[in-house]
Amino acid sequence: MSGMRAAAVGLWFLLLAPAPASACKCQLSLDVCAETRYSNVVFVGTVESITPEFMTRWKPVSWEPVSSVNQALERYLSDRSPARFSALKDAVRTAFPGLGGENRKRIDQATGLRELANLFSSVLDGSRRVHFRVRTLFRKVDDDDKTDDGDDAPDALDVMTPFGDCGNDFQVGETYLVYANGDEETEVLSTDACTRTRRASDAGPDLAYLSFYNDRRNPGGRVQGFTTFDIEYQAHPREPERIQLPAEGVIVELGSVRGVRYTAANRFGQFVFDGLEAGDYTLNAYSAGFPDVRQLLSGPQTFHLDARACDTRILILPKEAP
C-alpha cells in the first residue's frame, strides 16, 4: 500500500471509495537495445522533487493529521452544517499539504462529501510528477537522436509516473536511469514500471551498453544472445531476457575481418559483445575447456550487423555437451 493509500484509508473507507487497483501486468519486456530505440528520451538523472510529495512509498505517514480528518468527518456526519464541512476541508488541507494548487482549489470549491471523494479518486487515477536534475543524456528524439550531453542537453526534466504498482518507486535524492516517452499532443514525458527505468546502481548492464551508444566517435554496435540446451527454441523462437535450460560457461567466439573476440556465457546463458563496427560476423560456441579443448558445440552462425545496431543470437547446444 502506497503512502497516500495508507494515509487516506480511514477517509476513503468512510467515503466508500473504490478498492485499490489490481497488480500491474506488463504486456511486453524489451531488452536494452529495443528499449533505447523505442524511447523518446533516455537519461540518468537525480530526483529533486516528487509532486504530490506524500504519494511515495518512502515518505513516512503522519497519522495525527489523518486522525484529525477522520474526527472532522465524524463530526460532520453527526451535524452536516456548513461550519462542520468547512472544518473537514481544513483538516484535509492540513493532512495532505502536497495536493497542489489545482486540487486545493477543488477542495475550496467542494460542497459535499462526494466531491471530496471524487477529488481523491482523480488524484490516485493520475500520475506523480518527478523532477530530475539531468546528469547524462543518452537519447532525445527531438534532437534527431543527438546523444551529446553538452550545451544541448537539458539541465532538468519532468517525468510523470502512475500511482500504484504500475508506477516507478522513485525516491528524492536517488539517481535513476530513465526511459521515457512523450505524449504526441502534450509532449509530456512519462515512464512506468513496465519500462527498464531503475536506480542507476541497479542498471549496470544497461549503462554498459549506453556508454557505447553515447560515444558517437567510436563504433557502438552490439551482439547479444544466449547459449541454451533448449532444442525446442528452434520451433518457438523468441527474444527473452532469460531463456530455458541456459548453458553456463560456454565460450562464445565472435569473428570478423577485423579479428576474433571471446566471452563466456554467464549463469543465465547470456553473452554480450559491445563496441562493434558495421560488417559481417560469424558466431560459434565452444566447450568450456576452450582453447585447450577445441570442441565446437554450435555454429557457425553468419550475419550482418548494421552501424550502431543490435543483434540477438541464440546458440542451441546438444544436450550431451560438457
Secondary structure as UniProt FT lines:
FT   HELIX           3..7
FT   HELIX           9..14
FT   TURN            15..16
FT   HELIX           32..38
FT   STRAND          41..51
FT   TURN            53..54
FT   TURN            57..58
FT   HELIX           63..78
FT   HELIX           82..95
FT   TURN            97..98
FT   HELIX           101..109
FT   HELIX           113..124
FT   STRAND          127..140
FT   HELIX           141..143
FT   TURN            144..145
FT   TURN            151..152
FT   STRAND          156..162
FT   HELIX           164..166
FT   TURN            172..173
FT   STRAND          175..182
FT   TURN            184..186
FT   STRAND          189..190
FT   TURN            193..194
FT   STRAND          198..199
FT   HELIX           200..202
FT   HELIX           204..214
FT   TURN            216..217
FT   STRAND          221..228
FT   HELIX           231..234
FT   TURN            248..249
FT   STRAND          251..256
FT   TURN            257..258
FT   STRAND          259..264
FT   TURN            267..268
FT   STRAND          270..276
FT   STRAND          279..286
FT   TURN            288..292
FT   STRAND          296..305
FT   TURN            307..308
FT   STRAND          310..316
FT   TURN            319..320
//
